[in-house]
Amino acid sequence: MLKAKDIMTTDVVTIRGSATVAEAVKKINDCGVRALIVERRHEQDAYGIVTETDIIYKVAAFGKDPKQMRVYEIMTKPCIVVNPDLGVEYVARLFAQTHIHLAPVIQETLMGMISIDDILKKGDFVEKPKSILLEERIQEAIKDARATCAEKGATSKECAAAWDIVEELQAEAAHQKAERIEKTAFEAFCEENPDAAEARVYDN
């Protein structure tokens, strides 16, 4: 699966919180970006973000003077950040849930920016839909689990561990679809092998 760091933009434009909104507008226009990351004042400080939407909605819409207003007055701080190792699908879900269009990619330091444009242009969701890949992995894991149980026994720890893998994948698929699993693959297996359930009772 592609990760945020695989498709992020590394050219990040920053600005000080004390800069004027007019300076922010100039930077946005000169650099052809949709947002600026607001620099931290010290290592323990959080990053902020000011977007073109902030400027239009909070300054232009009210006829305020951008030369008098400061970035810190309209920025979002702390802003939502993305871990570079987060899968692109989860970045897209984060954007959908929070209604944002872009976020800085941070791991201790600022590494880049990721936006809906990056996902649209560089993502692989058209060629490799996650739901199809997950279903293939689930079917493969079920096949492996059945083979392990046939070899080691339905009540063996190896059999139980193999079904754990299947259920993790099924849970992920159900979460993706926002559906409840009516019957797991292991429950179906237990209908054929009632004793198998005993192997899932783990000792502390």
C-alpha positions in Angstrom: 0.0 0.0 0.0 1.2 3.5 -0.8 2.1 5.6 2.2 1.8 9.4 2.7 5.5 9.8 2.3 5.3 8.1 -1.2 3.0 10.8 -2.6 3.5 13.9 -0.5 4.9 17.1 -1.8 8.3 17.9 -0.2 8.4 21.6 -1.2 6.7 23.1 1.8 6.3 26.9 2.1 6.3 28.2 5.7 5.5 31.6 7.3 5.8 33.1 10.7 2.7 33.6 12.8 3.5 37.2 13.2 3.6 37.9 9.5 0.7 39.9 8.0 -2.0 38.2 6.0 -0.9 40.4 3.0 2.5 38.7 3.2 0.8 35.3 3.3 -1.3 36.1 0.2 1.9 37.1 -1.6 3.7 33.9 -0.7 0.7 31.8 -1.7 0.5 33.5 -5.1 4.2 33.6 -5.7 4.7 29.9 -4.8 1.5 28.6 -6.4 0.4 26.8 -3.2 -2.9 26.5 -1.4 -1.6 26.7 2.2 1.3 27.8 4.3 2.7 26.0 7.3 3.1 28.3 10.3 6.5 27.9 11.8 6.9 26.7 15.3 8.4 29.2 17.8 10.3 26.5 19.7 10.8 22.7 19.6 7.8 22.0 21.9 5.5 24.2 19.9 2.9 22.9 17.5 2.8 23.6 13.8 0.0 25.7 12.5 -1.5 26.1 9.0 -3.1 29.0 7.1 -5.0 28.2 3.9 -6.3 30.2 1.0 -9.8 29.4 2.4 -8.9 30.9 5.8 -7.9 34.1 4.0 -11.0 34.3 1.9 -13.5 33.3 4.6 -12.0 35.2 7.5 -10.4 38.3 5.9 -11.7 39.0 2.4 -15.3 38.1 3.2 -15.4 40.7 5.9 -13.5 43.4 4.1 -10.7 43.4 6.7 -7.3 44.9 5.9 -4.8 42.1 5.2 -1.9 44.5 5.9 -3.2 45.0 9.4 -4.2 41.4 10.3 -1.6 38.8 11.3 -1.4 35.2 10.3 -1.8 34.0 13.9 -5.3 35.6 14.0 -6.7 33.3 11.3 -4.5 30.2 11.3 -5.4 26.8 12.7 -3.0 25.7 15.5 -2.3 22.9 16.3 -3.3 21.6 12.9 -4.1 18.0 11.9 -0.9 16.3 10.9 -0.2 13.1 9.0 2.4 10.5 9.9 4.6 9.7 6.8 3.9 6.0 7.2 0.1 6.3 7.2 -1.5 4.5 4.3 -2.9 6.7 1.6 -6.4 5.2 2.1 -6.3 6.3 5.7 -5.1 9.8 4.8 -8.2 10.0 2.5 -10.4 8.8 5.3 -8.9 11.3 7.7 -9.6 14.1 5.1 -13.2 12.8 4.7 -13.9 12.7 8.4 -12.3 16.1 9.2 -13.4 17.9 6.0 -9.8 19.2 5.3 -8.1 19.2 1.9 -4.5 19.0 2.9 -2.2 18.5 5.9 1.5 18.6 6.8 3.4 15.3 7.0 5.4 15.4 10.2 7.6 12.9 12.1 9.4 15.0 14.6 10.2 17.5 11.9 8.2 18.9 8.9 8.7 16.5 6.0 6.2 17.6 3.4 2.5 18.3 2.6 -0.2 15.9 1.4 -3.4 17.0 -0.3 -6.4 15.6 -2.0 -4.7 16.5 -5.3 -1.7 14.3 -4.4 -4.1 11.4 -3.6 -6.0 12.0 -6.9 -2.9 12.3 -9.1 -0.4 10.0 -7.4 -2.6 7.5 -5.5 -3.1 3.9 -6.8 -6.8 3.6 -5.7 -7.9 3.3 -9.3 -5.5 0.5 -10.2 -5.5 -1.2 -6.8 -8.8 -0.7 -4.9 -8.2 -1.6 -1.3 -11.4 -3.6 -0.9 -10.4 -6.0 -3.8 -6.9 -6.4 -2.4 -8.3 -7.1 1.1 -10.7 -9.7 -0.2 -7.9 -11.5 -2.0 -5.8 -11.4 1.2 -8.8 -12.7 3.3 -9.4 -15.7 0.9 -5.7 -16.5 0.9 -5.6 -16.3 4.7 -8.6 -18.6 5.0 -6.9 -21.1 2.7 -3.7 -21.0 4.8 -5.7 -21.3 8.0 -7.6 -24.4 6.8 -4.3 -26.0 5.6 -2.6 -25.2 9.0 -5.6 -26.7 10.9 -5.6 -29.8 8.7 -1.9 -30.3 9.4 -1.7 -29.3 13.1 -5.2 -30.1 14.2 -8.3 -28.0 14.7 -7.6 -27.5 18.4 -3.9 -26.5 18.0 -2.5 -23.1 18.9 -1.2 -22.8 15.3 -4.7 -23.3 14.0 -6.0 -20.6 16.4 -3.3 -18.2 15.4 -4.0 -18.7 11.7 -7.7 -17.8 12.3 -6.6 -14.7 14.3 -5.0 -13.4 11.1 -8.2 -14.1 9.1 -10.3 -12.3 11.7 -8.0 -9.2 11.8 -8.3 -8.9 8.0 -12.1 -9.4 8.1 -12.4 -6.8 10.8 -10.4 -4.3 8.7 -12.6 -5.0 5.7 -15.8 -4.6 7.8 -14.5 -1.3 9.2 -13.7 0.0 5.7 -17.3 -0.8 4.5 -18.8 0.4 7.9 -20.5 -3.0 8.1 -20.9 -5.5 10.9 -19.5 -9.0 10.3 -22.5 -11.4 10.6 -20.4 -14.5 10.7 -16.6 -14.7 10.7 -14.7 -17.3 8.7 -13.6 -18.9 12.0 -17.2 -19.2 13.1 -18.0 -21.0 9.9 -15.0 -23.2 10.4 -16.2 -24.0 14.0 -19.6 -25.2 12.6 -17.6 -27.9 10.8 -15.1 -28.4 13.7 -16.8 -27.6 17.0 -13.7 -28.4 19.0 -11.7 -25.7 17.3 -13.2 -23.0 19.6 -11.3 -24.4 22.5 -8.0 -23.4 21.0 -9.0 -19.8 21.1 -9.2 -19.7 24.9 -5.7 -18.3 25.7 -3.9 -18.7 29.0 -2.8 -15.5 30.7 
